[in-house]
Amino acid sequence: VQTCALPIYGTRVSPQTVYKARLFANYELDLFGRVASSVNAARAEEKGAEDLYRSVQLALQADTAQAYFALRTLDSDRELLNATIKLREDSLSLLRKRYEAGETTDLDPARAESELGTARADLASIERRRANQEHALAVLTGVAPSQFGLAARPFDTAPVAVPAGLPSELLERRPDIAAAERQMAAANARIGIAKAAFFPRISLTALFGFESSDLSNLFKWSSRTWMLGPLVGTTVAQTVFDGGRNSSNLSGARAAHEESVARYQQTVLVAFREVEDSLADVRWLSQQATALDGALAGARRAQRISRSRYDAGAVDYLTVIDVDRTVLQSQRDANAVAGLRAAATVSLVRSLGGGWGPMPEAV
């Protein structure tokens, strides 16, 4: 609503009220690519944000799998120590009976009691570590630790066979590499935005509406008013003097692009290193597991021999204890390596962006 009073020399004009209802539309001619570059930068940033989300999701999945395998490794140690405690309790009971019968000195029961206490202390340590690991797994799954629990089950996952000659193209699945590539594309698009600032901005303006001095006639067709470019309603904006701002913005955009390129290259190099580290871990842990299997077989054979010789009186009970310790340590080492192999395989899957098999179409 507009009210105006126009004084004319020698004439008194009464105020007049004009009612207006208008709709404006503005369109910029993208002759120099500023708008297109802005759209491309926004789309690249959107895709980069999605890739960063996938990267966090993949890391969470890998951490959960590794925490689960670590928990099952502790379950294997727990079962092993429970069996060891049962065996040493039986041995202690038998040695006490032999001491009471005068067949041995009190040194052997004392040694057996010491080994039993050590095994129980190791079991308490395993129980503590298992509780902490279970709490960590609960947090990774989004559940309160007090409401989360997994029944004990020894580690029984078979090692995953990694195919030879994995192609380097698998790294294109990594979401962090994809995100770095999107950020590089966005930085490149922002160079186009900075370049377009040197050229004028041409905008077309359209206006349509109604104008009347009588409110009852405002929306009648006879009261319509409009304006349309390119001649009428066209604006051209050009900065005459900017004090070097546009040049500085362009230099900054180019420097940001170079930074994004360096960050992308660093991300790719880190990805190659992580894959090589995981492959080396899987390979050498496999060889270590094979060697431990041989060591465990030899320790168990020595255990049988030492017990039979002790029963025959050929060796003292200290020899039996030493062999039992070797068997227990070999078994625990084998359990630890099995857990590390599983964790290394999970790390390899994570390093490759989700594995080496075909990816789902939705990804």
Secondary structure as GFF3:
##gff-version 3
##sequence-region A 1 363
A	DSSP	beta_strand	2	4	.	.	.	ID=ss1
A	DSSP	beta_strand	16	29	.	.	.	ID=ss2
A	DSSP	alpha_helix	34	100	.	.	.	ID=ss3
A	DSSP	alpha_helix	107	140	.	.	.	ID=ss4
A	DSSP	three_ten_helix	145	147	.	.	.	ID=ss5
A	DSSP	three_ten_helix	168	173	.	.	.	ID=ss6
A	DSSP	alpha_helix	175	196	.	.	.	ID=ss7
A	DSSP	beta_strand	201	212	.	.	.	ID=ss8
A	DSSP	three_ten_helix	215	217	.	.	.	ID=ss9
A	DSSP	three_ten_helix	221	223	.	.	.	ID=ss10
A	DSSP	beta_strand	224	227	.	.	.	ID=ss11
A	DSSP	beta_strand	234	237	.	.	.	ID=ss12
A	DSSP	alpha_helix	245	311	.	.	.	ID=ss13
A	DSSP	alpha_helix	317	351	.	.	.	ID=ss14
###
